[in-house]
Amino acid sequence: MQIFKYVIFILVSLMLSMSSFAQLVLNNGGVIKLNGGTSGTPIYFVLNPPPANPIKTIVTVGTPTNGIIMEAEYNILKYNLGTALTAITVPYLSNTLESIPLTLTPSAAGTGAGNIMFSSKVAATTRASGWDNTGYMPSDVTNMSSIGIINNSNKTIDRFWIIDANSYTAKPAVTLDFTYIDAEWATNGSNAITELIYVLSDIVVLQMIGKVLLHICLRALLILPITQLQV
């Protein structure tokens, strides 16, 4: 069974350079790792015009973790949503197989043959050094400052989520629902975050105006059609 999983992964890896997929099925511990993308040569896993469930995860034995590891800005899942209203749950995994799924649900269709790209970015070194987000800001983020504070990284989650709507003449409106890894906000290096368990929601409705970057601060949601991040 383990050999079978490796064979499937190799086949998928080979097919990535030749075609795209309508549905991705991850079964009993299926993990895909996207790695090696650069600004000049991004890595894409492409899902074509969607079925009812673009990414399906199946667990029939034990409690394995299914998902996609894409821990750098240019390792990208590209979802050819077009004018459809088909939701997608992206099964993000950390490099240590911690599950942080993100669901995007369109509430109003976009115009044009557009797509939505997903990636994330974390510290390339140790998690303890990840508290300082200035060390791994995505290309569209120029600072982690707030009024009177030069570096406000210790009040933010140690991860960036990047969602980019492309090739639309009018972008879709969507609802985003996502979670985070406790180890990326708790006492970690110089983090000083107090998690709130009331009032604030992790769900938001927005119009996708441009590249959207998600960042959590005290469990609130920060959403910017960004040129820079102000926490």
C-alpha positions in Angstrom: 0.0 0.0 0.0 2.8 2.4 0.8 4.5 1.7 -2.6 1.1 2.3 -4.3 0.9 5.7 -2.7 4.4 6.6 -3.9 3.5 5.4 -7.5 0.4 7.6 -7.5 2.3 10.6 -6.2 5.0 10.1 -9.0 2.2 9.9 -11.6 0.6 13.0 -10.3 3.9 14.8 -10.3 4.5 13.9 -13.9 1.0 14.9 -15.0 1.4 18.3 -13.4 3.6 19.4 -16.3 1.2 18.1 -18.9 -2.4 18.8 -17.9 -4.8 20.1 -15.3 -7.5 18.3 -13.3 -11.2 18.7 -12.8 -11.2 17.0 -9.4 -8.4 16.1 -7.0 -9.0 13.1 -4.6 -6.7 12.6 -1.6 -7.3 9.2 0.0 -6.1 7.9 3.4 -3.1 10.1 4.0 -2.7 11.5 0.4 -0.3 14.5 0.6 0.9 16.7 -2.3 3.9 19.0 -1.7 4.4 21.9 -4.0 7.9 23.2 -3.8 10.5 25.1 -5.8 8.4 27.9 -7.2 10.0 31.3 -7.8 8.7 34.7 -8.9 10.1 34.0 -12.4 8.9 30.3 -12.5 5.9 29.7 -10.2 4.8 26.1 -9.6 1.1 25.5 -10.3 -1.3 22.7 -9.5 -4.3 23.4 -11.7 -7.9 22.5 -11.2 -10.1 23.0 -14.3 -13.8 24.0 -14.5 -15.1 22.6 -11.3 -17.3 19.6 -10.4 -19.5 19.7 -7.3 -16.5 19.1 -5.1 -13.1 20.2 -6.6 -11.0 18.7 -3.9 -12.2 15.5 -2.2 -10.6 14.0 0.9 -11.4 10.5 2.0 -10.5 8.7 5.2 -11.5 5.1 5.7 -8.7 3.8 7.8 -7.5 5.4 11.0 -7.1 9.2 11.1 -4.6 10.0 8.4 -4.1 13.6 7.2 -4.8 14.5 3.6 -3.8 17.8 2.1 -1.5 20.0 0.1 1.7 21.5 1.4 2.4 24.9 -0.2 4.4 26.9 2.3 5.9 29.5 -0.1 4.3 32.3 -2.2 5.0 30.8 -5.6 3.9 27.3 -4.9 0.3 27.7 -6.1 -3.0 25.9 -6.3 -4.8 27.5 -9.4 -8.5 27.0 -9.4 -10.2 27.8 -12.8 -13.5 28.9 -11.3 -14.6 31.1 -14.2 -18.2 32.2 -13.8 -19.2 29.2 -11.6 -20.4 29.4 -8.0 -18.7 26.2 -6.9 -17.1 26.3 -3.4 -13.7 24.9 -2.8 -12.1 23.7 0.4 -8.3 23.9 0.1 -6.7 21.4 2.5 -3.7 23.4 3.4 -1.1 21.4 5.3 2.0 22.7 7.2 5.4 21.1 6.6 4.7 19.0 9.7 1.3 17.9 8.4 -0.9 20.2 10.6 -4.2 20.7 8.9 -5.5 24.3 8.3 -8.3 24.0 5.6 -9.6 27.1 4.0 -13.0 27.2 2.3 -13.9 29.8 -0.4 -17.6 30.0 -1.3 -18.7 32.3 -4.2 -21.8 34.3 -3.5 -21.8 36.2 -6.7 -20.2 35.1 -10.0 -17.4 36.9 -11.6 -17.3 38.0 -15.2 -14.8 36.3 -17.6 -12.7 33.2 -17.7 -10.9 33.9 -14.5 -9.2 31.8 -11.9 -8.3 32.0 -8.2 -4.8 31.2 -6.9 -4.0 30.0 -3.4 -0.7 29.9 -1.6 0.7 30.7 1.8 4.0 31.8 3.2 5.8 31.0 6.5 9.3 31.4 7.9 11.8 29.3 6.0 13.8 28.6 9.1 12.5 27.6 12.5 9.0 28.2 13.8 10.5 30.1 16.8 11.9 32.7 14.4 8.5 32.9 12.6 7.2 35.5 15.1 9.0 38.2 13.0 6.8 38.4 9.9 9.2 41.0 8.4 11.5 38.1 7.6 9.2 36.4 5.1 6.7 39.0 3.8 5.0 38.1 0.5 6.0 40.3 -2.5 3.0 42.7 -2.1 3.7 43.3 1.6 6.1 46.1 2.3 5.9 46.4 6.1 4.4 45.1 9.4 4.0 48.5 10.9 1.1 50.2 12.7 0.8 53.7 14.1 3.6 54.2 16.6 5.0 50.7 16.2 7.8 50.0 13.8 7.3 46.2 13.8 4.0 44.8 15.0 4.8 41.2 14.0 4.4 39.9 17.6 0.7 40.7 17.4 0.0 38.6 14.3 -0.2 35.0 13.2 3.1 33.6 11.9 1.7 32.9 8.4 0.4 34.7 5.4 -2.4 33.4 3.3 -2.4 34.7 -0.3 -5.5 34.5 -2.5 -5.3 36.0 -6.0 -8.2 36.4 -8.4 -6.9 36.7 -11.9 -8.2 37.3 -15.5 -11.7 38.6 -14.5 -13.3 41.7 -15.8 -15.5 41.7 -12.7 -14.2 39.7 -9.8 -16.5 37.3 -7.8 -17.8 38.0 -4.3 -16.9 35.2 -1.9 -17.1 34.0 1.6 -13.9 32.8 3.3 -13.8 30.4 6.2 -10.5 29.4 7.6 -8.6 28.4 10.8 -5.0 28.6 12.0 -2.4 26.5 13.8 -2.1 27.2 17.5 1.7 26.9 17.4 1.8 29.8 15.0 0.3 32.3 17.4 1.0 31.0 20.9 4.1 31.9 22.9 6.5 31.5 20.0 9.7 33.5 20.0 8.5 37.0 20.8 4.8 36.5 20.1 2.5 38.4 22.5 -1.0 37.4 21.4 -4.1 36.7 23.5 -6.6 34.5 21.7 -10.2 35.7 21.9 -12.9 33.1 22.1 -16.0 35.3 21.7 -17.5 38.0 19.4 -15.0 37.8 16.6 -15.6 35.5 13.7 -13.2 33.8 11.2 -15.8 34.2 8.4 -16.1 37.2 6.2 -17.8 38.2 2.9 -15.8 40.3 0.5 -15.6 41.5 -3.1 -12.3 40.3 -4.6 -10.9 43.6 -5.9 -7.3 42.5 -6.4 -4.8 40.3 -4.7 -6.2 39.5 -1.3 -3.9 38.7 1.7 -5.4 37.3 4.8 -3.7 37.8 8.2 -5.1 37.1 11.6 -4.5 39.5 14.5 -6.0 38.4 17.8 -8.3 36.1 15.9 -9.8 39.0 14.0 -9.6 38.9 10.2 -7.5 41.4 8.2 -8.4 41.6 4.5 -6.7 43.9 2.1 -6.6 44.4 -1.7 -3.1 45.1 -0.8 -0.2 47.2 -1.8 1.1 46.9 1.8 0.1 45.4 5.1 -0.9 47.7 8.0 -1.7 45.7 11.1 
